Amino acid sequence: MANLDLDDLLNARSLGADLPLKVARANVRQCRFATYSHSFEAFGQNRIASGAGFVNIAEPRGSHFWLQAMMGPRFIAPRMTTGKHGGKSTTFMADDAQLLPFVAECKANKINTVLFFGVVNDSISTLADTDRLIANITKISKAITDAGILFVITDDLPAGPGSTTSYTRDAAKLAGLNRYQRWAMFELPNLNPLVLAVPVYSKFVSRTGTTGVPADNSLFDAADLMHPNVKGHARYALEIYKVLDKLFPQRVNLSNIDNAGGYSATLNKRGSLIGNGMFDGDNGSGRATNWGSGGPAAGLTATMSKLTDPDGTPVQQVAITGTATAVGDFQFTRTSGTGNFEPGDTHYGEAFVLVKKSDAATGYLNLRGLIVQAACSHSSPTANYNGQAGNAIANDPFPTDLDWSQFNEGRGLYFRTPEEIIGSSWPATTPFCQLTIKLTIEAAVATDIVMQVRQADWRKASAASGF
């Protein structure tokens, strides 16, 4: 038999007949996703203070953000359901006090896919260590698969080299890691057809290396050289995407396939909350009808234009060139009527966004961050009901080596904000509702970048008083 690549063997095994057949028979069309993990994922899912209120953020330093972006509308992480245990071992994660509430939350949110990773904080130097690790993950996987949920496990996302030598693995640790990896990739999937093993370790650590520590520090946070950064999470998620892409049918159009399905207080409360989500028309400056724009920073020039996809879908484009004198943004905005919302509504924004060099560029691409935000805010009382996908993180730019056009049939990455619930204090003084799509450029760096936006939308996942 020919010597096949290990990754090919593992993928062939984990994607055997049982799992795709089970998914197909269940007629599963949407991957409803959660993670069970340590701090590597915790950085990606935050609810943090933002000015006078709060914003629910799906950070690009998390696998769920990149899987959402790559998979498109067939993927959703509702309300960022997650179990995240910074600094904790699998013994803690396997405890019923942590595990059972997580499974219950998954059931309540109709989760059908859970990604697990949580090995970095475990001792792995002895047989007893790895026996305990294997027992813990066996228990975790059983609790999740017994609930009918697909359990995705990787062969470790290694900690970076660290600011000290604390994450350097000696021979005993590497032996324990290898024992665990072989079990997780080859033995655990035999216990239940809902276990899906995805190898990713070799994407970070060279197979010919002997230290178990990644040589490429650019994949890890510059401050601690331990946690994966935006680029590291994108690389990790890409391998998982390649597998999930085979299981869940592609669906690249959003629910507003035209401009006719707008919000109606009496007939369609879950219709589009913005007019012209299809970016139709031209206001004379290359910007779609009724859309606003702002920026860019001093030193940059923004040129807007309208394109059309082969299927007739309008495309809003902006090309930005120059060198910014300070970190700055360019944004497209569209407001919604404040009376379109009521307490108890759950809302989210979404859009396809493609970023690339200009067609004629031979030089630079400069992308510090990108944000899609659905904001319902007011000044009094001080509470905002905002959801945000993406971010602009200092010293942690979006990867510029990722070809966005490979996803969603050329439409680019799919940004979907976490679902936010409108609170009981809405409406209040000076309410304001806006969908924002914002590109952030680094200062003092030559820039030649193009952003294309397709099919933006803002809808209610559920309406407080019916459809």
C-alpha positions in Angstrom: 0.0 0.0 0.0 1.3 3.5 -0.8 2.4 5.6 2.1 -0.4 8.1 2.5 0.0 11.4 4.4 -1.0 11.1 8.0 -3.5 13.9 7.7 -5.2 12.1 4.7 -5.4 8.9 6.7 -6.9 10.7 9.7 -9.4 12.6 7.6 -10.4 9.5 5.7 -11.0 7.6 9.0 -12.9 10.4 10.7 -15.0 11.1 7.7 -16.0 7.4 7.2 -19.5 6.4 6.1 -21.2 6.5 9.5 -21.0 10.2 10.3 -22.0 11.8 6.9 -24.8 9.3 6.6 -26.1 10.2 10.1 -25.9 13.9 9.3 -27.7 13.4 6.0 -30.4 11.2 7.5 -31.1 13.9 10.1 -31.5 16.4 7.3 -29.1 18.8 9.1 -28.7 22.0 7.1 -27.2 24.3 9.7 -24.2 23.8 11.9 -25.2 25.2 15.3 -21.9 25.4 17.1 -20.4 25.8 20.6 -17.0 25.3 22.1 -15.8 23.6 25.3 -12.3 24.8 26.0 -9.7 26.7 28.0 -8.4 30.3 27.5 -7.4 29.8 23.9 -11.0 30.1 23.0 -12.1 32.3 25.9 -10.4 35.3 24.2 -12.7 34.9 21.3 -16.0 35.2 23.1 -16.5 38.2 25.3 -19.2 40.4 26.6 -17.4 43.6 27.5 -18.1 47.2 28.6 -18.4 49.5 25.6 -18.8 53.2 26.5 -22.1 53.6 28.4 -23.2 50.1 28.0 -22.3 46.6 26.8 -21.4 45.0 23.5 -21.5 41.3 22.7 -18.4 40.5 20.7 -17.4 37.6 18.5 -13.7 38.1 18.5 -11.3 37.0 15.6 -9.2 35.5 18.4 -11.5 32.5 18.5 -12.2 29.5 16.3 -16.0 30.1 16.2 -15.5 33.5 14.6 -13.4 32.1 11.7 -15.6 29.1 11.2 -18.6 31.4 11.0 -16.7 33.5 8.5 -15.6 30.6 6.4 -18.8 28.5 6.6 -21.3 31.3 5.9 -25.0 31.2 6.8 -25.1 27.4 7.3 -23.1 28.0 10.6 -24.3 29.8 13.7 -23.0 30.1 17.3 -26.2 31.3 19.0 -25.6 33.7 21.8 -22.0 32.5 21.9 -22.9 29.4 23.9 -19.6 28.2 25.3 -17.8 26.5 28.1 -14.4 28.2 28.6 -12.1 27.5 31.5 -9.0 29.7 31.5 -6.0 27.9 33.1 -8.1 24.8 33.9 -7.3 21.2 33.2 -9.6 18.5 31.7 -10.2 17.2 35.3 -11.9 20.5 36.0 -13.7 20.5 32.6 -14.9 16.9 33.2 -16.4 17.7 36.6 -20.2 17.4 36.5 -20.5 20.9 38.0 -19.0 22.3 34.7 -19.9 19.7 32.2 -23.6 19.1 32.8 -24.7 22.8 32.7 -22.8 23.2 29.5 -24.6 20.2 27.9 -27.9 21.6 29.2 -27.2 25.0 27.6 -26.3 23.3 24.3 -29.6 21.5 24.3 -31.5 24.7 25.1 -29.8 26.4 22.1 -30.3 23.4 19.8 -26.5 23.0 19.4 -25.6 20.1 17.1 -21.7 20.6 17.0 -19.3 21.1 19.8 -15.5 21.7 19.3 -13.4 20.6 22.2 -9.8 21.5 23.0 -8.3 21.7 26.4 -5.1 19.7 26.8 -2.5 22.4 27.3 -3.1 22.8 31.0 -2.9 19.0 31.8 0.1 17.2 33.1 1.3 14.6 30.5 4.7 13.4 31.7 3.6 10.0 33.0 1.3 7.1 32.1 -0.9 8.1 35.0 -1.2 11.6 33.6 -2.3 10.5 30.2 -4.6 7.8 31.6 -6.3 10.6 33.5 -6.5 12.8 30.5 -7.9 10.1 28.3 -10.5 9.2 31.0 -11.5 12.9 31.3 -12.0 13.4 27.6 -13.9 10.0 27.3 -16.3 11.3 29.9 -16.6 14.7 28.2 -17.2 13.2 24.8 -19.8 10.7 26.1 -21.8 13.5 27.8 -21.9 15.5 24.6 -22.5 12.7 22.1 -25.2 11.1 24.4 -27.0 14.4 23.8 -26.9 13.7 20.1 -24.3 16.3 19.5 -21.3 16.0 17.1 -18.1 16.1 19.1 -15.2 17.6 17.2 -11.7 17.0 18.7 -8.3 18.0 17.5 -4.9 16.6 18.3 -4.0 19.7 20.3 -3.6 23.3 19.6 -0.1 23.8 21.1 0.7 26.7 23.4 3.3 28.9 21.9 6.9 29.1 23.2 5.9 31.3 26.0 7.6 34.3 27.6 9.6 31.8 29.7 10.4 28.1 29.1 7.2 27.0 30.9 5.7 25.6 27.7 8.7 23.8 26.4 8.0 20.1 26.4 10.7 17.7 27.4 11.0 14.1 26.1 8.5 12.7 28.7 5.9 15.4 27.9 6.3 14.8 24.2 5.9 11.1 24.7 2.7 11.7 26.7 1.4 14.1 24.1 2.0 11.6 21.3 0.2 8.9 23.2 -2.8 11.2 23.7 -2.8 12.3 20.0 -2.8 8.7 18.7 -5.7 7.8 21.1 -7.7 11.0 20.2 -7.3 10.6 16.5 -7.6 6.8 16.1 -9.3 5.3 19.2 -11.8 7.8 20.4 -13.7 8.0 17.1 -14.4 4.2 17.5 -16.3 4.8 20.7 -19.1 6.8 19.0 -19.8 7.7 15.4 -20.5 11.3 16.5 -16.9 11.8 17.4 -15.0 13.6 14.6 -11.2 13.8 14.8 -9.4 16.6 13.0 -5.6 16.7 12.9 -4.2 20.3 13.2 -1.0 19.9 15.3 1.3 19.6 12.4 0.1 23.0 11.1 1.8 24.6 14.1 4.7 22.2 14.9 7.0 20.7 12.3 6.9 17.0 12.1 10.7 16.9 11.8 11.1 19.0 15.0 11.9 17.6 18.3 10.8 20.3 20.8 7.1 20.4 20.4 7.2 24.2 20.4 6.2 26.2 17.3 9.0 28.0 15.6 6.6 30.5 14.0 6.0 33.1 16.7 3.8 35.2 14.4 0.9 32.8 15.1 0.9 33.7 18.8 0.1 36.7 20.9 3.1 39.1 21.0 2.5 39.9 24.7 2.8 36.4 26.1 3.9 34.2 23.1 1.5 31.6 24.4 -2.1 32.1 23.2 -2.8 32.0 19.5 -3.4 35.4 17.9 -5.8 36.2 15.1 -3.6 34.6 12.5 -3.1 31.5 14.6 -6.9 31.0 15.1 -7.5 31.5 11.4 -5.0 28.7 10.6 -6.5 26.4 13.2 -10.1 27.0 12.1 -9.2 26.5 8.4 -8.5 22.8 9.1 -11.8 22.3 10.9 -13.6 24.2 8.1 -12.3 21.7 5.6 -14.0 18.9 7.4 -17.3 20.7 8.4 -17.6 21.9 4.8 -18.1 18.3 3.7 -20.8 17.7 6.3 -23.1 20.7 6.0 -24.5 21.7 2.6 -23.4 25.0 1.2 -25.8 28.0 1.5 -24.3 31.3 0.4 -27.4 33.5 0.0 -28.7 35.4 3.0 -32.4 35.5 3.8 -32.9 38.8 2.0 -32.3 37.6 -1.5 -33.9 40.8 -2.7 -35.0 44.1 -1.3 -38.7 43.1 -1.0 -38.7 41.3 2.4 -38.6 44.3 4.7 -39.7 44.7 8.3 -43.4 45.2 8.9 -44.8 45.8 12.4 -48.0 44.0 11.5 -47.1 41.4 8.8 -43.4 40.6 9.1 -41.6 41.5 12.3 -38.6 39.3 11.3 -38.1 41.0 8.0 -35.1 43.0 7.1 -34.6 46.0 9.4 -32.7 48.0 6.8 -33.8 49.0 3.4 -31.5 48.1 0.5 -29.5 45.4 2.1 -28.6 44.4 -1.5 -26.6 47.7 -2.1 -28.6 48.6 -5.1 -28.2 51.9 -6.9 -25.6 54.6 -6.9 -25.9 58.0 -5.2 -23.5 59.5 -7.8 -20.3 59.0 -5.8 -20.2 55.2 -6.2 -22.1 54.5 -3.0 -25.3 52.4 -2.8 -28.6 54.3 -2.5 -29.5 55.3 1.1 -26.2 54.0 2.6 -23.9 56.3 4.5 -20.1 56.2 4.6 -17.4 57.7 6.8 -13.6 58.0 6.6 -10.9 57.2 5.8 -8.1 58.5 8.0 -5.9 61.4 6.9 -3.3 60.3 4.3 -5.7 57.8 2.7 -7.9 58.1 -0.3 -11.1 56.1 -0.6 -12.8 55.5 -4.0 -16.2 53.9 -3.9 -17.7 52.1 -6.9 -20.5 49.7 -7.7 -20.0 46.2 -9.3 -22.3 43.4 -10.2 -21.7 39.6 -9.6 -22.4 37.3 -12.5 -25.7 36.2 -10.9 -26.8 39.8 -10.8 -26.1 40.5 -7.1 -25.0 44.2 -6.6 -21.6 44.7 -5.0 -20.5 47.7 -3.0 -16.7 48.3 -3.3 -14.3 50.7 -1.8 -10.6 51.0 -2.7 -8.3 52.6 -0.2 -4.8 53.7 -1.0 -2.1 55.9 0.6 -0.4 55.9 4.0 -2.5 56.8 7.1 -1.1 59.4 9.5 -3.0 57.6 12.4 -5.0 54.4 12.9 -8.2 55.1 11.1 -11.4 53.5 9.8 -13.6 53.5 6.7 -17.2 52.5 7.2 -20.5 51.9 5.5 -23.6 52.6 7.7 -27.3 52.1 7.5 -29.8 53.1 10.1 -33.1 51.4 11.2 -36.2 52.9 12.7 -36.0 52.9 16.5 -39.7 51.9 16.6 -38.8 48.6 14.8 -37.6 47.2 18.1 -39.3 46.2 21.4 -38.1 44.6 24.7 -37.5 40.9 24.3 -36.5 41.0 20.6 -33.4 39.1 19.7 -31.5 40.7 16.8 -28.3 40.1 14.7 -26.5 41.7 11.7 -24.8 39.9 8.9 -22.9 40.5 5.7 -20.5 39.0 3.2 -17.2 40.9 3.1 -14.3 40.3 0.8 -10.9 42.1 1.3 -8.1 41.9 -1.2 -5.5 44.0 -3.0 -6.6 46.1 -5.9 -6.5 44.2 -9.2 -3.6 46.4 -10.3 -1.7 46.3 -7.0 1.8 45.0 -6.9 2.4 46.5 -3.4 0.7 46.6 -0.1 -2.3 45.3 1.8 -2.8 46.8 5.2 -5.7 45.4 7.3 -5.7 45.9 11.1 -9.2 44.8 11.6 -12.8 44.6 10.3 -16.1 44.9 12.2 -19.7 44.3 11.5 -21.8 45.8 14.3 -25.6 45.9 14.9 -26.2 48.6 17.5 -29.3 49.5 19.4 -28.1 52.2 21.8 -29.5 55.1 23.8 -28.1 57.6 26.3 -30.5 57.1 29.2 -30.7 54.7 30.9 -27.1 53.7 30.1 -27.7 50.3 28.4 -26.9 49.3 24.8 -28.0 46.2 23.0 -25.2 45.7 20.5 -23.7 42.7 18.8 -20.3 42.8 17.0 -18.5 40.4 14.8 -14.8 41.1 14.3 -12.5 43.6 15.9 -9.5 45.8 15.5 -6.9 44.5 18.0 -3.6 46.4 18.5 -0.6 44.5 17.3 -2.8 41.6 16.1 -3.9 42.3 12.5 -6.1 40.1 10.4 -4.1 37.7 8.3 -3.2 39.1 4.9 -2.1 35.7 3.5 -5.7 34.3 3.6 -7.5 34.4 0.2 -11.0 35.4 1.2 -12.4 34.6 -2.3 -12.0 30.9 -1.6 -15.0 31.0 0.7 -18.8 31.2 0.1 -18.5 30.8 -3.6 -16.3 33.8 -4.0 -18.3 36.2 -1.8 -15.6 36.3 0.9 -16.0 35.9 4.6 -19.3 35.9 6.3 -19.7 38.2 9.4 -22.6 37.5 11.7 -23.0 39.3 15.0 -24.0 37.3 18.1 -27.6 37.5 18.9 -28.5 40.3 21.3 -31.7 40.6 23.4 -33.4 44.0 23.6 -33.8 44.9 27.3 -36.8 46.1 29.2 -35.6 49.7 29.2 -36.1 50.1 25.5 -37.1 52.5 24.1 -35.6 55.3 26.1 -34.0 58.8 25.6 -32.4 59.4 22.2 -32.5 55.8 20.9 -30.3 55.0 17.9 -30.2 51.9 15.7 -27.4 51.4 13.1 -25.7 48.6 11.2 -22.0 49.4 10.6 -19.5 47.7 8.4 -16.0 49.1 9.3 -12.5 48.5 7.9 -9.6 49.6 10.1 -6.2 50.6 8.6 -2.9 50.7 10.5 -1.0 54.0 10.7 2.3 54.7 8.8 2.0 51.7 6.6 1.7 51.9 2.8 -1.9 50.7 1.9 -3.5 49.3 -1.2 -6.7 47.5 -0.2 -10.1 46.8 -1.6 -13.2 45.9 0.4 -16.3 44.5 -1.3 -19.6 44.1 0.6 -22.5 41.9 -0.5 -25.9 41.2 0.9 -25.8 43.0 4.3 -28.8 42.4 6.5 -30.1 43.0 10.0 -33.0 40.9 11.3 -34.6 39.5 14.4 -33.8 35.9 15.3 -37.0 36.1 17.4 -39.6 38.8 17.9 -41.1 39.4 21.3 -44.6 39.6 20.0 -44.8 37.1 17.1 -43.7 37.2 13.5 
